[in-house]
Amino acid sequence: MKKYLLILVAALEAGCASAPPPLAPVSNPAQVWQQRREQLSHIAYWHLNGRLAVRHGDEAWHINLDWLQRGDNYRIELSGPFGAGEVRLIGNAQGVKLEDSDDHTYYADKPGELLAERTGVTMPVAGLRYWILGLSTPQQKQRPRLDNQGRLAFLEDDHWQVKFRRYANVKGLQLPDKIFISKPAQQIDVRLVVDQWKLGLAD
């Protein structure tokens, strides 16, 4: 199992192409962060392709991710060598349904709980919607840590620890393309690498 985990981590560490050169620090990161949040609020929809390495105790999964978000509506497709093979989460603020590769459909209020129940894969789907954009959730209580560019570097939310390891320039916006998420108390570790971003900006 340890050898398998090392392979998963190495694959994610490889990530996309080589990282861009570091940017010069900004004079007021907190002010830049406020401006950045305003810019990100104008994203009408987004679509990404990426890879996930998920570890929960002694179990581990390597999963391909395709996520489309339009306002509160989302479609998340996960595929990889885990129990359900390929699953699709389709939902909004009112609820979510999961469709598996055997044409079974299941319903629930929360996507993370439904995913864990049907596949065994535990990850914070609701929080990821915001963290993927480099934002904190509306329920965020503790002040996040910023980097010298006024971007999120680290936050804690509902016992999840989120580290923003790398950003990429997407249509003039700095968006995360490598995020490490963990819940130490439950031995859960989620590592996300984004391979491709598509954005639709509001007028």
C-alpha positions as CSV (number, residue, x, y, z in Angstrom):
1,M,0.0,0.0,0.0
2,K,2.8,2.4,0.8
3,K,4.4,1.8,-2.6
4,Y,1.0,2.5,-4.3
5,L,0.6,5.8,-2.3
6,L,4.0,6.9,-3.3
7,I,3.1,6.3,-7.0
8,L,-0.1,8.4,-6.6
9,V,1.8,11.3,-4.9
10,A,4.5,11.2,-7.6
11,A,2.0,11.4,-10.4
12,L,0.3,14.4,-8.8
13,E,3.6,16.1,-8.0
14,A,4.4,15.9,-11.7
15,G,1.3,18.0,-12.3
16,C,1.1,20.1,-15.3
17,A,4.1,21.7,-17.0
18,S,6.9,23.3,-15.0
19,A,5.8,25.9,-12.6
20,P,6.0,29.6,-13.7
21,P,8.7,31.8,-12.3
22,P,7.8,33.4,-8.9
23,L,6.1,36.8,-9.0
24,A,7.3,39.9,-7.1
25,P,5.5,40.4,-3.7
26,V,2.7,42.9,-3.6
27,S,2.9,45.8,-1.1
28,N,-0.5,45.1,0.5
29,P,-1.6,41.4,0.2
30,A,-4.8,41.9,2.3
31,Q,-6.0,44.7,-0.1
32,V,-5.1,42.6,-3.2
33,W,-7.0,39.7,-1.6
34,Q,-10.2,41.8,-1.4
35,Q,-9.8,42.8,-5.0
36,R,-9.2,39.2,-6.0
37,R,-12.4,38.0,-4.3
38,E,-14.4,40.6,-6.2
39,Q,-12.9,39.5,-9.5
40,L,-13.6,35.8,-8.8
41,S,-17.2,36.6,-7.9
42,H,-17.8,37.5,-11.6
43,I,-17.0,34.0,-12.8
44,A,-20.4,32.9,-14.2
45,Y,-19.3,29.3,-14.8
46,W,-16.2,27.2,-14.9
47,H,-15.1,23.8,-16.2
48,L,-12.0,22.0,-15.2
49,N,-10.3,18.7,-15.9
50,G,-7.9,17.3,-13.3
51,R,-6.7,14.4,-11.2
52,L,-7.3,13.5,-7.6
53,A,-5.3,11.3,-5.2
54,V,-7.5,10.4,-2.2
55,R,-6.3,8.5,0.9
56,H,-8.4,7.5,3.8
57,G,-6.6,5.4,6.4
58,D,-5.1,2.4,4.5
59,E,-7.3,2.9,1.4
60,A,-6.2,5.0,-1.6
61,W,-7.7,6.0,-4.9
62,H,-6.4,7.7,-8.1
63,I,-9.4,9.5,-9.7
64,N,-9.9,11.5,-12.9
65,L,-12.0,14.6,-12.4
66,D,-14.3,16.6,-14.8
67,W,-16.2,19.4,-13.0
68,L,-18.6,21.8,-14.6
69,Q,-20.2,24.5,-12.4
70,R,-22.8,27.1,-13.5
71,G,-24.0,29.1,-10.6
72,D,-25.3,26.7,-8.0
73,N,-25.7,23.9,-10.6
74,Y,-22.9,21.4,-11.0
75,R,-22.0,18.2,-12.8
76,I,-19.0,16.3,-11.4
77,E,-17.7,13.2,-13.2
78,L,-15.3,10.9,-11.4
79,S,-13.6,7.9,-13.0
80,G,-10.9,5.6,-11.8
81,P,-10.2,2.3,-10.1
82,F,-12.7,2.6,-7.2
83,G,-15.7,0.5,-6.4
84,A,-18.3,2.2,-8.6
85,G,-16.0,2.6,-11.6
86,E,-17.4,5.8,-13.0
87,V,-19.9,8.1,-11.2
88,R,-21.6,11.4,-11.9
89,L,-22.8,13.9,-9.3
90,I,-25.5,16.3,-10.6
91,G,-27.0,18.8,-8.2
92,N,-27.5,22.3,-6.9
93,A,-28.2,24.0,-3.5
94,Q,-31.4,21.9,-3.1
95,G,-29.9,18.5,-3.4
96,V,-27.8,16.1,-5.5
97,K,-28.1,12.8,-7.4
98,L,-25.4,10.2,-8.1
99,E,-25.5,8.1,-11.2
100,D,-23.1,5.1,-11.4
101,S,-21.9,3.0,-14.3
102,D,-24.6,0.4,-13.7
103,D,-27.3,3.0,-14.4
104,H,-28.3,3.2,-10.7
105,T,-29.4,6.6,-9.4
106,Y,-29.2,7.8,-5.7
107,Y,-30.4,11.0,-4.1
108,A,-29.2,13.0,-1.1
109,D,-29.0,16.5,0.3
110,K,-25.2,16.7,0.5
111,P,-22.8,15.6,-2.3
112,G,-19.9,14.6,-0.1
113,E,-22.0,12.3,2.1
114,L,-23.6,10.7,-1.0
115,L,-20.2,10.1,-2.6
116,A,-18.8,8.5,0.5
117,E,-21.8,6.3,1.0
118,R,-21.9,5.0,-2.6
119,T,-18.2,4.8,-3.4
120,G,-16.2,4.9,-0.1
121,V,-14.4,8.0,-1.3
122,T,-14.5,10.8,1.3
123,M,-13.7,14.3,0.2
124,P,-15.2,17.8,0.9
125,V,-17.2,18.3,-2.3
126,A,-19.1,21.3,-1.1
127,G,-16.0,23.1,0.1
128,L,-14.0,22.2,-3.0
129,R,-16.5,24.3,-5.1
130,Y,-14.9,27.4,-3.5
131,W,-11.4,26.3,-2.8
132,I,-10.9,25.3,-6.5
133,L,-11.3,29.0,-7.3
134,G,-9.0,30.1,-4.5
135,L,-11.9,31.3,-2.4
136,S,-13.0,30.5,1.2
137,T,-16.5,29.2,1.7
138,P,-19.2,31.6,2.9
139,Q,-19.2,29.7,6.2
140,Q,-15.4,30.2,6.8
141,K,-14.9,31.4,10.4
142,Q,-11.1,31.5,10.8
143,R,-9.1,34.1,8.9
144,P,-7.2,32.4,6.1
145,R,-3.4,32.8,5.6
146,L,-2.4,34.7,2.4
147,D,0.8,34.5,0.4
148,N,2.8,37.5,-0.7
149,Q,0.6,37.9,-3.8
150,G,-2.6,38.3,-1.8
151,R,-3.8,34.8,-2.7
152,L,-5.0,32.1,-0.3
153,A,-2.1,30.0,1.0
154,F,-3.8,28.1,3.8
155,L,-7.1,27.9,5.6
156,E,-9.0,25.7,8.0
157,D,-12.7,25.1,7.5
158,D,-14.9,22.5,9.3
159,H,-11.7,20.6,10.4
160,W,-10.4,20.5,6.9
161,Q,-6.9,21.9,6.3
162,V,-6.4,23.3,2.8
163,K,-3.0,24.2,1.4
164,F,-2.9,26.1,-1.9
165,R,0.4,24.8,-3.3
166,R,0.4,26.4,-6.8
167,Y,-1.5,28.9,-8.9
168,A,-1.8,29.3,-12.7
169,N,-2.8,32.3,-14.9
170,V,-6.2,31.7,-16.4
171,K,-7.7,34.5,-18.5
172,G,-5.7,37.0,-16.4
173,L,-6.9,35.5,-13.1
174,Q,-4.6,33.6,-10.7
175,L,-6.4,30.3,-10.0
176,P,-5.1,27.3,-8.0
177,D,-3.9,24.3,-10.0
178,K,-2.5,22.3,-7.1
179,I,-4.4,22.0,-3.8
180,F,-3.6,19.6,-0.8
181,I,-6.5,19.0,1.6
182,S,-6.5,17.0,4.7
183,K,-8.5,16.1,7.8
184,P,-5.9,14.6,10.2
185,A,-8.3,13.4,12.8
186,Q,-9.9,11.1,10.3
187,Q,-6.7,10.3,8.3
188,I,-8.1,11.7,5.1
189,D,-5.8,13.3,2.5
190,V,-7.0,14.7,-0.8
191,R,-4.6,16.0,-3.5
192,L,-5.9,17.8,-6.5
193,V,-4.0,18.8,-9.7
194,V,-5.9,20.8,-12.3
195,D,-4.8,20.0,-15.9
196,Q,-7.2,22.4,-17.8
197,W,-9.3,25.4,-16.9
198,K,-12.2,26.9,-18.8
199,L,-13.9,30.1,-17.5
200,G,-17.0,32.1,-18.4
201,L,-17.0,35.6,-17.0
202,A,-20.2,37.5,-16.1
203,D,-20.9,40.8,-17.9
